[in-house]
């Protein structure tokens, strides 16, 4: 089960990073929300939350708090 989860995590993380690299999400624009990404990749929102850490660490994504 763990291996399947890791593959899913990698697939989603790679797809999001590739979309950013290709310019599908230009600098300064918002990514779809967790719910939208979860639906697009057919995964849970907690999985999306965990996946977003990888692009953030690579400097591709910046988290901003809504005020």
PyMOL commands that set and color helices and strands:
alter all, ss='L'
color gray80, all
select helices_A, chain A and resi 2-22+34-41+45-57
alter helices_A, ss='H'
color red, helices_A
deselect
rebuild
show_as cartoon
